[in-house]
Amino acid sequence: MKRREPIKTKAEREEEEFQALLALRPVDWLPEPGIFNSEPRRRVPSVDRILRYWLACGFPFSPHADKPACFACHIRYSEWRGLERAHLVAHCRGGPEIEPNFALLCGACHRMQPDQTYHEAVTYITSGGWAGVWQRQMVANGFEPLVFT
């Protein structure tokens, strides 16, 4: 006679799913170049779940739980819910609706984020978002770089 598995609560199932996500690396979920996603959209993860993922993972973004700020330009917010959930790889380009494919960005950084590959999106965010782009353009045009203290 088979033993039945104990029935898991919703919280237990979500925790199992979350732990499985932490084990993923980008190469495990990134789409092949040129592949477009025809799957129906899954529900977008909440700001809390995205933050929890990046707090646990810590790379390439390292947010501070008690200091809500844009992952890219680091502009501070009063709460995490003021930030936008930005895809690293757009759904239409094959990006899944899972926590590793999202970053929390301010409106300016989200609007200027390139619609490119995962690595280009991560580079944009880790190099300062819109502020980094603006500063690099100013330096390229002969202006002195700004130093914030």
NUDO-290188 format. One record per atom (N, C-alpha, C): residue number from 1; atom name; x, y, z. Coordinates in nm, 2 decimals. Layout:
k:a:X:Y:Z
NUM:CA:X:Y:Z $
...
This chain:
k:a:X:Y:Z
1:N:0.08:-0.12:0.00 $
1:CA:0.00:0.00:0.00 $
1:C:0.09:0.13:0.00 $
2:N:0.06:0.22:-0.09 $
2:CA:0.14:0.34:-0.10 $
2:C:0.11:0.44:0.01 $
3:N:0.22:0.50:0.06 $
3:CA:0.20:0.60:0.16 $
3:C:0.17:0.74:0.09 $
4:N:0.07:0.80:0.13 $
4:CA:0.04:0.93:0.07 $
4:C:0.13:1.04:0.13 $
5:N:0.17:1.13:0.04 $
5:CA:0.25:1.24:0.08 $
5:C:0.16:1.34:0.16 $
6:N:0.21:1.40:0.26 $
6:CA:0.12:1.50:0.33 $
6:C:0.09:1.61:0.24 $
7:N:-0.03:1.66:0.26 $
7:CA:-0.07:1.78:0.18 $
7:C:0.00:1.90:0.22 $
8:N:0.06:1.97:0.13 $
8:CA:0.13:2.09:0.16 $
8:C:0.04:2.21:0.15 $
9:N:0.07:2.31:0.24 $
9:CA:0.00:2.43:0.24 $
9:C:0.05:2.52:0.12 $
10:N:-0.02:2.62:0.09 $
10:CA:0.02:2.71:-0.02 $
10:C:0.15:2.78:0.02 $
11:N:0.17:2.82:0.14 $
11:CA:0.30:2.88:0.18 $
11:C:0.41:2.78:0.17 $
12:N:0.39:2.65:0.20 $
12:CA:0.50:2.55:0.18 $
12:C:0.53:2.53:0.03 $
13:N:0.43:2.53:-0.05 $
13:CA:0.45:2.51:-0.20 $
13:C:0.53:2.63:-0.25 $
14:N:0.49:2.75:-0.21 $
14:CA:0.56:2.88:-0.25 $
14:C:0.70:2.88:-0.21 $
15:N:0.73:2.83:-0.09 $
15:CA:0.87:2.83:-0.04 $
15:C:0.95:2.73:-0.11 $
16:N:0.89:2.61:-0.15 $
16:CA:0.97:2.52:-0.23 $
16:C:1.00:2.57:-0.37 $
17:N:0.90:2.64:-0.43 $
17:CA:0.92:2.70:-0.56 $
17:C:1.03:2.81:-0.55 $
18:N:1.03:2.89:-0.44 $
18:CA:1.13:3.00:-0.42 $
18:C:1.27:2.94:-0.41 $
19:N:1.28:2.83:-0.33 $
19:CA:1.41:2.77:-0.31 $
19:C:1.46:2.71:-0.45 $
20:N:1.38:2.66:-0.53 $
20:CA:1.42:2.61:-0.66 $
20:C:1.47:2.73:-0.75 $
21:N:1.40:2.84:-0.74 $
21:CA:1.44:2.96:-0.82 $
21:C:1.58:3.01:-0.78 $
22:N:1.61:3.00:-0.65 $
22:CA:1.75:3.04:-0.60 $
22:C:1.86:2.95:-0.66 $
23:N:1.82:2.83:-0.69 $
23:CA:1.92:2.74:-0.75 $
23:C:1.95:2.76:-0.90 $
24:N:1.86:2.84:-0.96 $
24:CA:1.87:2.87:-1.10 $
24:C:1.98:2.97:-1.13 $
25:N:2.05:2.95:-1.24 $
25:CA:2.15:3.04:-1.29 $
25:C:2.08:3.10:-1.42 $
26:N:2.12:3.22:-1.47 $
26:CA:2.07:3.27:-1.59 $
26:C:2.07:3.18:-1.71 $
27:N:2.18:3.10:-1.72 $
27:CA:2.19:3.01:-1.83 $
27:C:2.08:2.90:-1.83 $
28:N:2.02:2.88:-1.71 $
28:CA:1.92:2.78:-1.69 $
28:C:1.78:2.82:-1.75 $
29:N:1.76:2.95:-1.75 $
29:CA:1.63:3.00:-1.79 $
29:C:1.63:3.10:-1.91 $
30:N:1.75:3.14:-1.95 $
30:CA:1.75:3.24:-2.06 $
30:C:1.71:3.17:-2.19 $
31:N:1.63:3.25:-2.27 $
31:CA:1.59:3.19:-2.40 $
31:C:1.70:3.19:-2.50 $
32:N:1.69:3.11:-2.60 $
32:CA:1.78:3.11:-2.72 $
32:C:1.76:3.24:-2.79 $
33:N:1.87:3.30:-2.85 $
33:CA:1.86:3.42:-2.93 $
33:C:1.76:3.40:-3.04 $
34:N:1.67:3.50:-3.06 $
34:CA:1.58:3.49:-3.18 $
34:C:1.45:3.41:-3.15 $
35:N:1.44:3.35:-3.03 $
35:CA:1.32:3.28:-2.99 $
35:C:1.22:3.37:-2.93 $
36:N:1.10:3.37:-2.97 $
36:CA:1.00:3.46:-2.92 $
36:C:0.90:3.37:-2.84 $
37:N:0.85:3.43:-2.73 $
37:CA:0.77:3.36:-2.64 $
37:C:0.62:3.36:-2.68 $
38:N:0.57:3.24:-2.71 $
38:CA:0.43:3.23:-2.75 $
38:C:0.34:3.18:-2.64 $
39:N:0.40:3.15:-2.52 $
39:CA:0.33:3.10:-2.41 $
39:C:0.24:3.22:-2.35 $
40:N:0.13:3.18:-2.29 $
40:CA:0.05:3.28:-2.22 $
40:C:0.12:3.33:-2.10 $
41:N:0.10:3.46:-2.07 $
41:CA:0.17:3.52:-1.96 $
41:C:0.13:3.46:-1.83 $
42:N:0.23:3.44:-1.74 $
42:CA:0.21:3.40:-1.61 $
42:C:0.19:3.53:-1.52 $
43:N:0.14:3.52:-1.41 $
43:CA:0.13:3.63:-1.32 $
43:C:0.27:3.69:-1.29 $
44:N:0.28:3.82:-1.30 $
44:CA:0.41:3.88:-1.27 $
44:C:0.44:3.87:-1.12 $
45:N:0.56:3.84:-1.07 $
45:CA:0.58:3.83:-0.93 $
45:C:0.57:3.97:-0.86 $
46:N:0.53:3.96:-0.74 $
46:CA:0.52:4.09:-0.66 $
46:C:0.65:4.15:-0.63 $
47:N:0.65:4.28:-0.60 $
47:CA:0.77:4.35:-0.56 $
47:C:0.84:4.28:-0.44 $
48:N:0.76:4.23:-0.35 $
48:CA:0.81:4.16:-0.23 $
48:C:0.89:4.04:-0.27 $
49:N:0.83:3.96:-0.36 $
49:CA:0.90:3.84:-0.40 $
49:C:1.03:3.87:-0.48 $
50:N:1.02:3.97:-0.57 $
50:CA:1.14:4.01:-0.64 $
50:C:1.25:4.05:-0.55 $
51:N:1.22:4.14:-0.45 $
51:CA:1.31:4.19:-0.35 $
51:C:1.37:4.07:-0.27 $
52:N:1.28:3.98:-0.23 $
52:CA:1.33:3.86:-0.15 $
52:C:1.42:3.78:-0.23 $
53:N:1.40:3.76:-0.36 $
53:CA:1.49:3.68:-0.44 $
53:C:1.63:3.75:-0.45 $
54:N:1.63:3.88:-0.48 $
54:CA:1.76:3.95:-0.49 $
54:C:1.83:3.96:-0.36 $
55:N:1.76:3.97:-0.25 $
55:CA:1.82:3.98:-0.12 $
55:C:1.89:3.84:-0.09 $
56:N:1.82:3.73:-0.13 $
56:CA:1.88:3.60:-0.10 $
56:C:1.99:3.57:-0.20 $
57:N:1.98:3.61:-0.32 $
57:CA:2.08:3.58:-0.43 $
57:C:2.20:3.67:-0.42 $
58:N:2.17:3.80:-0.41 $
58:CA:2.27:3.90:-0.39 $
58:C:2.36:3.93:-0.51 $
59:N:2.34:3.87:-0.62 $
59:CA:2.43:3.90:-0.74 $
59:C:2.34:3.89:-0.87 $
60:N:2.35:3.98:-0.96 $
60:CA:2.44:4.09:-0.97 $
60:C:2.39:4.22:-0.89 $
61:N:2.27:4.21:-0.84 $
61:CA:2.22:4.33:-0.76 $
61:C:2.22:4.30:-0.62 $
62:N:2.25:4.40:-0.54 $
62:CA:2.26:4.38:-0.39 $
62:C:2.18:4.49:-0.32 $
63:N:2.05:4.48:-0.32 $
63:CA:1.97:4.58:-0.25 $
63:C:1.98:4.56:-0.10 $
64:N:1.95:4.67:-0.03 $
64:CA:1.94:4.67:0.12 $
64:C:1.79:4.67:0.16 $
65:N:1.75:4.57:0.23 $
65:CA:1.61:4.56:0.26 $
65:C:1.55:4.68:0.33 $
66:N:1.63:4.75:0.41 $
66:CA:1.57:4.86:0.49 $
66:C:1.59:4.99:0.42 $
67:N:1.65:4.99:0.30 $
67:CA:1.68:5.12:0.22 $
67:C:1.62:5.10:0.08 $
68:N:1.49:5.13:0.06 $
68:CA:1.44:5.11:-0.07 $
68:C:1.51:5.21:-0.17 $
69:N:1.56:5.16:-0.28 $
69:CA:1.63:5.24:-0.38 $
69:C:1.62:5.16:-0.52 $
70:N:1.63:5.24:-0.62 $
70:CA:1.64:5.19:-0.76 $
70:C:1.76:5.10:-0.77 $
71:N:1.75:4.98:-0.83 $
71:CA:1.87:4.89:-0.84 $
71:C:1.98:4.96:-0.93 $
72:N:1.94:5.05:-1.02 $
72:CA:2.03:5.11:-1.11 $
72:C:2.09:5.24:-1.06 $
73:N:2.01:5.34:-1.05 $
73:CA:2.07:5.47:-1.01 $
73:C:2.08:5.49:-0.86 $
74:N:2.02:5.41:-0.79 $
74:CA:2.02:5.41:-0.64 $
74:C:1.95:5.53:-0.58 $
75:N:1.86:5.59:-0.65 $
75:CA:1.78:5.70:-0.60 $
75:C:1.68:5.63:-0.49 $
76:N:1.68:5.69:-0.37 $
76:CA:1.61:5.64:-0.26 $
76:C:1.46:5.66:-0.27 $
77:N:1.38:5.57:-0.22 $
77:CA:1.23:5.58:-0.22 $
77:C:1.19:5.56:-0.08 $
78:N:1.06:5.60:-0.05 $
78:CA:1.01:5.58:0.09 $
78:C:0.97:5.44:0.11 $
79:N:0.94:5.36:0.00 $
79:CA:0.90:5.22:0.02 $
79:C:0.93:5.15:-0.12 $
80:N:0.95:5.02:-0.11 $
80:CA:0.98:4.94:-0.23 $
80:C:0.87:4.95:-0.33 $
81:N:0.75:4.96:-0.29 $
81:CA:0.63:4.96:-0.38 $
81:C:0.63:5.08:-0.48 $
82:N:0.71:5.18:-0.45 $
82:CA:0.73:5.30:-0.54 $
82:C:0.81:5.27:-0.66 $
83:N:0.88:5.16:-0.66 $
83:CA:0.96:5.12:-0.78 $
83:C:0.88:5.03:-0.88 $
84:N:0.93:5.03:-1.00 $
84:CA:0.86:4.95:-1.11 $
84:C:0.93:4.82:-1.12 $
85:N:0.85:4.71:-1.16 $
85:CA:0.91:4.58:-1.18 $
85:C:0.95:4.58:-1.33 $
86:N:1.07:4.57:-1.36 $
86:CA:1.13:4.58:-1.49 $
86:C:1.18:4.44:-1.54 $
87:N:1.13:4.39:-1.65 $
87:CA:1.19:4.27:-1.71 $
87:C:1.33:4.29:-1.75 $
88:N:1.42:4.19:-1.73 $
88:CA:1.55:4.20:-1.78 $
88:C:1.55:4.15:-1.92 $
89:N:1.48:4.04:-1.95 $
89:CA:1.45:4.00:-2.09 $
89:C:1.30:4.01:-2.11 $
90:N:1.26:4.09:-2.21 $
90:CA:1.12:4.11:-2.23 $
90:C:1.04:3.98:-2.26 $
91:N:0.92:3.97:-2.22 $
91:CA:0.84:3.85:-2.24 $
91:C:0.83:3.81:-2.39 $
92:N:0.82:3.91:-2.47 $
92:CA:0.81:3.88:-2.62 $
92:C:0.94:3.83:-2.67 $
93:N:1.05:3.85:-2.60 $
93:CA:1.18:3.80:-2.64 $
93:C:1.21:3.67:-2.58 $
94:N:1.11:3.61:-2.51 $
94:CA:1.13:3.48:-2.45 $
94:C:1.16:3.48:-2.30 $
95:N:1.16:3.60:-2.24 $
95:CA:1.18:3.61:-2.10 $
95:C:1.07:3.56:-2.01 $
96:N:1.09:3.47:-1.92 $
96:CA:0.98:3.42:-1.84 $
96:C:0.94:3.51:-1.73 $
97:N:0.83:3.49:-1.67 $
97:CA:0.77:3.57:-1.56 $
97:C:0.81:3.51:-1.43 $
98:N:0.94:3.51:-1.41 $
98:CA:1.00:3.46:-1.28 $
98:C:1.09:3.56:-1.22 $
99:N:1.11:3.55:-1.09 $
99:CA:1.18:3.66:-1.01 $
99:C:1.32:3.69:-1.07 $
100:N:1.40:3.59:-1.11 $
100:CA:1.53:3.62:-1.16 $
100:C:1.53:3.71:-1.29 $
101:N:1.41:3.72:-1.35 $
101:CA:1.40:3.80:-1.48 $
101:C:1.35:3.94:-1.45 $
102:N:1.35:3.99:-1.32 $
102:CA:1.30:4.12:-1.29 $
102:C:1.40:4.19:-1.20 $
103:N:1.40:4.33:-1.22 $
103:CA:1.47:4.42:-1.13 $
103:C:1.37:4.53:-1.09 $
104:N:1.40:4.59:-0.98 $
104:CA:1.32:4.70:-0.93 $
104:C:1.38:4.83:-0.97 $
105:N:1.32:4.90:-1.06 $
105:CA:1.38:5.03:-1.11 $
105:C:1.29:5.15:-1.09 $
106:N:1.35:5.27:-1.09 $
106:CA:1.27:5.39:-1.09 $
106:C:1.21:5.41:-1.23 $
107:N:1.12:5.50:-1.24 $
107:CA:1.05:5.52:-1.38 $
107:C:1.15:5.56:-1.48 $
108:N:1.25:5.64:-1.45 $
108:CA:1.34:5.69:-1.55 $
108:C:1.43:5.58:-1.60 $
109:N:1.49:5.50:-1.51 $
109:CA:1.57:5.39:-1.54 $
109:C:1.50:5.28:-1.62 $
110:N:1.37:5.26:-1.59 $
110:CA:1.29:5.16:-1.66 $
110:C:1.26:5.20:-1.80 $
111:N:1.23:5.33:-1.82 $
111:CA:1.20:5.38:-1.95 $
111:C:1.32:5.38:-2.04 $
112:N:1.44:5.40:-1.99 $
112:CA:1.56:5.41:-2.07 $
112:C:1.63:5.27:-2.08 $
113:N:1.58:5.17:-2.01 $
113:CA:1.64:5.04:-2.01 $
113:C:1.64:4.99:-2.15 $
114:N:1.75:4.94:-2.21 $
114:CA:1.75:4.88:-2.34 $
114:C:1.67:4.75:-2.35 $
115:N:1.60:4.73:-2.46 $
115:CA:1.52:4.61:-2.48 $
115:C:1.62:4.51:-2.56 $
116:N:1.71:4.46:-2.48 $
116:CA:1.82:4.38:-2.54 $
116:C:1.83:4.24:-2.47 $
117:N:1.95:4.19:-2.46 $
117:CA:1.97:4.06:-2.40 $
117:C:1.98:4.08:-2.24 $
118:N:1.98:3.97:-2.17 $
118:CA:1.99:3.97:-2.03 $
118:C:2.12:4.04:-1.99 $
119:N:2.23:4.00:-2.05 $
119:CA:2.36:4.06:-2.01 $
119:C:2.37:4.21:-2.04 $
120:N:2.31:4.26:-2.15 $
120:CA:2.31:4.40:-2.17 $
120:C:2.22:4.47:-2.07 $
121:N:2.11:4.41:-2.03 $
121:CA:2.02:4.47:-1.93 $
121:C:2.09:4.48:-1.80 $
122:N:2.16:4.37:-1.76 $
122:CA:2.23:4.37:-1.63 $
122:C:2.34:4.47:-1.63 $
123:N:2.41:4.48:-1.74 $
123:CA:2.52:4.58:-1.76 $
123:C:2.47:4.72:-1.74 $
124:N:2.35:4.75:-1.81 $
124:CA:2.29:4.88:-1.80 $
124:C:2.26:4.91:-1.65 $
125:N:2.20:4.82:-1.58 $
125:CA:2.16:4.84:-1.44 $
125:C:2.28:4.86:-1.35 $
126:N:2.37:4.77:-1.36 $
126:CA:2.49:4.77:-1.27 $
126:C:2.58:4.89:-1.30 $
127:N:2.57:4.95:-1.41 $
127:CA:2.65:5.07:-1.44 $
127:C:2.58:5.20:-1.41 $
128:N:2.47:5.20:-1.34 $
128:CA:2.41:5.32:-1.30 $
128:C:2.29:5.36:-1.37 $
129:N:2.23:5.28:-1.45 $
129:CA:2.10:5.31:-1.52 $
129:C:2.11:5.44:-1.60 $
130:N:2.00:5.52:-1.59 $
130:CA:2.00:5.64:-1.67 $
130:C:2.10:5.74:-1.63 $
131:N:2.14:5.75:-1.50 $
131:CA:2.24:5.84:-1.46 $
131:C:2.38:5.80:-1.51 $
132:N:2.41:5.67:-1.52 $
132:CA:2.53:5.62:-1.58 $
132:C:2.54:5.65:-1.73 $
133:N:2.43:5.63:-1.80 $
133:CA:2.42:5.66:-1.94 $
133:C:2.45:5.81:-1.96 $
134:N:2.38:5.89:-1.89 $
134:CA:2.39:6.04:-1.90 $
134:C:2.54:6.08:-1.87 $
135:N:2.60:6.03:-1.77 $
135:CA:2.73:6.06:-1.73 $
135:C:2.83:6.02:-1.84 $
136:N:2.82:5.90:-1.89 $
136:CA:2.91:5.86:-2.00 $
136:C:2.89:5.94:-2.12 $
137:N:2.77:5.99:-2.16 $
137:CA:2.75:6.08:-2.27 $
137:C:2.82:6.21:-2.25 $
138:N:2.81:6.26:-2.12 $
138:CA:2.87:6.39:-2.09 $
138:C:3.02:6.38:-2.10 $
139:N:3.08:6.28:-2.05 $
139:CA:3.23:6.26:-2.06 $
139:C:3.27:6.24:-2.20 $
140:N:3.19:6.17:-2.28 $
140:CA:3.22:6.15:-2.42 $
140:C:3.22:6.28:-2.50 $
141:N:3.14:6.38:-2.45 $
141:CA:3.13:6.51:-2.52 $
141:C:3.23:6.61:-2.46 $
142:N:3.32:6.56:-2.38 $
142:CA:3.43:6.65:-2.33 $
142:C:3.41:6.71:-2.19 $
143:N:3.30:6.68:-2.12 $
143:CA:3.27:6.74:-1.99 $
143:C:3.34:6.65:-1.88 $
144:N:3.37:6.72:-1.77 $
144:CA:3.43:6.65:-1.66 $
144:C:3.32:6.56:-1.59 $
145:N:3.36:6.44:-1.55 $
145:CA:3.27:6.35:-1.48 $
145:C:3.22:6.41:-1.35 $
146:N:3.10:6.38:-1.31 $
146:CA:3.04:6.43:-1.19 $
146:C:3.08:6.33:-1.08 $
147:N:3.12:6.38:-0.96 $
147:CA:3.15:6.30:-0.85 $
147:C:3.05:6.33:-0.74 $
148:N:2.97:6.23:-0.70 $
148:CA:2.88:6.25:-0.59 $
148:C:2.94:6.21:-0.46 $
149:N:2.93:6.29:-0.36 $
149:CA:2.99:6.25:-0.23 $
149:C:2.88:6.24:-0.13 $
